[in-house]
């Protein structure tokens, strides 16, 4: 119920804001609005103060909405109200009304990001776990436990880093842009040094776990503690207990939870997983235990498992900004996310990125539920992300979208003539076909993720 409720709330809110942008701009431009509807299908609630006022409708299916304006193309218009019709307005006003919907979504994202910045959120500290073997981070000399002080694209001014989320965001942007990243890190002795990650060598096509594995930075630093131990698993059989801290496996000193997970996973040999000698710290005493990981299959690959949660909760930091800084950062976050979205769309269009990055309603619903379960701030971040995506998508020059109408108006402004009706009909059909293809890809991706 949480997933469904948070998904419906998110979609209804974002659509309402989008349509409200069209509605308010239409009124500001002197256009009569006949109906403001959230959802399609049979109305379940409606309100109209008088016969000349706008009718507000909440319909059965809230996965869409529309603003119906007085327009000669939609039906007969009283000559006395011709000046209130949309199609009789100057080009600049029509363009402003169409653009107001996507811009309202982008403005909402700014407000949501700013609200999160003002409220503050507990995030993992920017401490790096041991990098994946042979990854870019390992090649750069990172060993795990370093604190990231600042980072940025090589050649640009580095930005201060306050959380591990900042690290992932910078890596994502740079990987998609094919740019190298320079990190300033401090080790246990607090001496800082620089490390360069050659992300330009990755030719990234998807932003997924595999990308961060290749980079080598997959999770924040966490102590190598044993959490919940499952009955009958290798950990239980070896006598491991919750809160045991693993210091060494055979002759290998353990750096952190990520390091221990890698050792367990890679423990499988051709004859199975051998028994390992673990040195653990339990209530101040060091104990040596024999642990033999169990063999399991992960995507067709034989890996080791011990039947216990490995790794402590990463150290947290409260990230909060003041009034001006929070608002400014909200604006820059929206700008950056919109730019990243456009860059990814461009790469997919040119075949440089996989269409697997397209998500549909099932994936959105899943993340709506997960973010709502994590608390208010995480849900607001989710809403901001979807709002940016909705705003950018609607500004694309695709017929049937707002950006397609703006494309028509650009033609009209350039030639002095509106797009011929015959052209517009063909373009609308083509735009609908493009949308149907995108929706089909998104649905296939959703189903694939659901059953993978």
PyMOL commands that set and color helices and strands:
alter all, ss='L'
color gray80, all
select helices_A, chain A and resi 2-28+79-84+86-88+91-119+136-139+164-177+199-201+209-215+234-238+257-265+323-349+355-357+361-374+376-395+402-415+421-451
alter helices_A, ss='H'
color red, helices_A
select strands_A, chain A and resi 33-47+55-69+121-124+147-153+159-160+181-186+192-197+226-229+245-249+252-253+268-269+272-273+275-282+285-292+294-298+301-305+308-310+316-319
alter strands_A, ss='S'
color yellow, strands_A
deselect
rebuild
show_as cartoon
